[in-house]
Amino acid sequence: MFRNIKWIFWKEVRVFFGTYLAPLVLGGTAFLNSLFVLILNFNSGTNYAETTVVTFLSFMSTILIAMLIVSMGSITEEKNRGTLELLFTSPVTDLEIVAGKFLFGALVCLIVSVLVDGLFPLFLYFFWKAPLYIVASGTVGVFLLGLFTYSVGLFGSSLGKNQMISMLISIMILLTLWVIGFFSYLFDAVTRKVLFHLHIFSHFIGFSKGVLPLNSVIFFLSGTVFFLYLTVKVLESRRWRG
């Protein structure tokens, strides 16, 4: 099992770093971070608390974009190239396919969260004297959001016929979870509590303020597992349909 997962993982790594995707995602993320944070938001009159929140809200935007781009063709392109049918006829299970692709996504997410984004928290620490625990918690939040986004993207890729449809499916899921909390006040107390719990922004904002909220950690991890499970089920149904 682990050998198959490792094989799929390294296949994804070779494709990513052997094509335009690596410079597009990593370089584009660095550029957008610079644009959002250094040019638009950093100024001498800002204190570290405000700057930290702005910085990690910028990271929130760029990690969403990066992981959607990485995931949108993960399964769709396998179908278009005919390699998905090859995987179906090989001794590789659907769970191994999803696990290998997810580990690759986790690697890219880690690179973006720690290495690409790492320069900006250093600015927070050295120039704005932001406590290291805030820098660390914000980075954890970005990483967890990236994992969650990639799992949603994998699910969208398993449903879509091409990369654009996969991207639209994933964006619709994320937008629904993004705005649902803003309209939760329209419902009764119980429904409002449930809808607000599904609100991505409310879970992320705590990390940018130096908090590691357990319910938010559980939300992102359980949501990641849930969408990976749905992806496996979609592949299983596709396998049985031939």
C-alpha positions in Angstrom: 0.0 0.0 0.0 2.7 2.5 1.0 4.7 1.7 -2.0 1.8 2.6 -4.3 1.2 5.8 -2.4 4.9 6.7 -2.6 4.9 6.0 -6.3 1.8 8.3 -7.0 3.3 11.0 -4.7 6.6 11.1 -6.6 4.8 11.0 -9.9 2.9 14.2 -8.9 6.1 15.8 -7.6 7.9 15.2 -11.0 5.0 16.6 -13.0 4.7 19.6 -10.8 8.4 20.6 -10.7 8.9 19.5 -14.3 6.3 21.9 -15.8 5.3 25.5 -15.6 3.2 24.8 -12.5 6.0 25.1 -9.9 7.2 28.6 -11.0 3.6 29.7 -11.5 2.4 28.7 -8.1 5.4 29.4 -6.0 6.6 32.5 -7.9 3.0 33.8 -8.2 2.3 33.3 -4.5 5.5 35.2 -3.6 4.5 38.0 -6.0 0.9 38.3 -4.7 2.1 38.3 -1.1 4.5 41.1 -1.9 1.7 43.0 -3.6 -0.9 42.5 -0.9 1.4 42.9 2.1 4.5 45.0 1.3 3.0 47.4 -1.2 -0.6 47.8 0.0 -0.6 47.1 3.7 2.8 47.8 5.3 3.2 51.4 6.6 5.1 53.0 9.4 2.1 53.8 11.4 0.8 50.3 11.7 1.3 48.3 15.0 2.2 44.7 15.0 -1.3 43.5 15.9 -2.9 45.1 12.9 0.0 44.2 10.6 -0.1 40.6 11.7 -3.8 40.2 10.9 -3.4 42.0 7.6 -0.4 39.8 6.7 -2.1 36.5 7.4 -5.4 37.6 5.7 -3.2 38.2 2.6 -1.7 34.7 3.1 -5.2 33.4 3.4 -6.1 34.7 -0.1 -2.9 33.5 -1.7 -3.0 30.0 -0.2 -6.6 29.6 -1.5 -5.5 30.6 -5.0 -2.3 28.5 -5.0 -4.0 25.3 -3.8 -6.9 25.6 -6.1 -4.5 25.9 -9.1 -2.5 22.9 -7.9 -5.5 20.7 -7.4 -7.8 21.7 -10.3 -6.1 19.3 -12.8 -5.0 16.6 -10.4 -7.6 14.1 -11.4 -9.2 15.8 -14.4 -5.9 15.7 -16.3 -5.5 12.0 -15.5 -8.9 11.4 -17.1 -8.1 13.6 -20.1 -4.8 11.8 -20.7 -6.3 8.4 -20.2 -3.9 7.6 -17.3 -6.8 7.3 -14.8 -8.1 4.2 -16.6 -4.5 2.9 -16.5 -4.5 3.4 -12.7 -7.9 1.7 -12.4 -6.5 -1.4 -14.2 -3.3 -1.5 -12.1 -3.1 -2.9 -8.6 -3.7 0.6 -7.0 -6.7 1.3 -4.9 -8.7 4.5 -5.1 -7.7 5.3 -1.5 -4.0 5.0 -2.5 -4.6 7.3 -5.5 -6.2 10.0 -3.3 -3.6 9.5 -0.5 -0.7 9.9 -2.9 -2.1 13.0 -4.5 -3.0 14.5 -1.1 0.5 14.0 0.3 1.8 15.8 -2.7 -0.6 18.6 -2.1 0.5 18.7 1.6 4.1 19.1 0.4 3.3 22.0 -1.8 1.2 23.6 1.0 4.1 23.2 3.4 6.5 24.8 0.9 4.2 27.7 0.4 3.3 28.2 4.1 6.8 27.9 5.5 9.3 28.8 2.7 7.4 31.1 0.3 5.5 32.9 3.1 8.3 32.6 5.6 10.0 35.9 4.6 7.0 38.0 5.7 6.6 36.6 9.2 10.3 37.5 9.6 9.4 41.1 8.8 6.7 40.9 11.4 9.2 39.7 14.0 12.1 42.0 13.3 10.4 45.2 12.2 7.1 45.2 14.1 8.3 43.1 17.1 5.4 40.7 16.7 5.6 37.9 19.2 6.8 34.6 17.7 3.7 32.7 19.0 1.5 34.9 16.7 3.8 34.3 13.7 3.7 30.5 14.4 -0.1 30.3 15.0 -0.7 32.3 11.8 1.5 30.0 9.8 -0.3 26.9 11.2 -3.6 28.5 10.2 -2.4 29.1 6.6 -1.2 25.5 6.4 -4.4 24.0 7.7 -6.5 26.2 5.3 -4.2 25.1 2.5 -4.8 21.4 3.2 -8.5 22.0 3.4 -8.6 23.9 0.1 -6.5 21.2 -1.6 -8.9 18.5 -0.5 -11.9 20.5 -1.8 -10.0 21.0 -5.1 -9.3 17.2 -5.3 -13.0 16.6 -4.9 -13.9 19.2 -7.6 -11.3 17.7 -9.9 -12.8 14.2 -9.5 -16.2 15.6 -10.6 -15.2 18.0 -13.4 -14.7 17.1 -17.0 -12.0 19.7 -17.4 -9.9 22.0 -15.3 -12.2 25.0 -15.5 -15.2 23.1 -14.4 -13.2 21.5 -11.6 -12.1 25.0 -10.6 -15.7 26.3 -10.6 -17.0 23.4 -8.5 -14.2 24.0 -6.0 -14.8 27.7 -5.9 -18.5 27.3 -5.4 -18.0 25.0 -2.4 -15.5 27.4 -0.8 -17.7 30.4 -1.5 -20.6 28.7 0.1 -18.6 27.9 3.2 -17.2 31.4 3.1 -20.4 33.4 3.0 -22.6 31.1 4.9 -21.6 32.6 8.2 -22.5 36.1 7.1 -26.2 35.1 6.7 -26.4 32.9 9.7 -28.1 35.7 11.7 -31.2 35.2 9.5 -31.9 31.8 11.1 -32.9 30.6 14.6 -30.3 30.1 17.3 -29.5 26.4 16.6 -29.3 26.8 12.8 -27.3 30.0 13.3 -24.7 28.2 15.4 -24.4 25.4 12.9 -24.0 27.7 9.9 -21.5 29.9 11.7 -19.5 26.8 12.6 -19.2 26.1 8.8 -17.8 29.7 8.2 -14.2 29.4 7.0 -13.3 32.9 7.8 -14.3 32.7 11.4 -12.1 29.7 11.9 -9.1 31.2 10.2 -9.1 34.7 11.9 -8.2 33.3 15.3 -4.9 31.9 14.0 -3.8 35.4 12.8 -4.3 36.7 16.3 -2.0 34.2 18.0 -4.6 31.6 19.0 -4.7 27.9 18.2 -8.4 27.3 18.6 -9.1 23.6 19.0 -12.5 23.7 17.3 -10.9 25.4 14.3 -8.1 22.9 14.0 -10.7 20.1 14.2 -12.9 21.9 11.6 -10.1 22.1 9.0 -8.8 18.6 9.6 -12.2 17.0 9.7 -13.2 18.9 6.6 -10.1 17.8 4.8 -10.8 14.1 5.7 -14.4 14.6 4.6 -13.6 15.9 1.2 -10.9 13.2 0.7 -13.5 10.6 1.6 -15.9 12.1 -1.0 -13.1 12.0 -3.6 -12.5 8.3 -2.9 -16.2 7.6 -3.3 -16.4 9.4 -6.6 -13.4 7.4 -8.0 -15.0 4.2 -6.7 -18.2 5.0 -8.6 -16.3 5.9 -11.7 -14.4 2.6 -11.5 -17.6 0.6 -11.3 -19.1 2.5 -14.2 -16.1 1.7 -16.2 
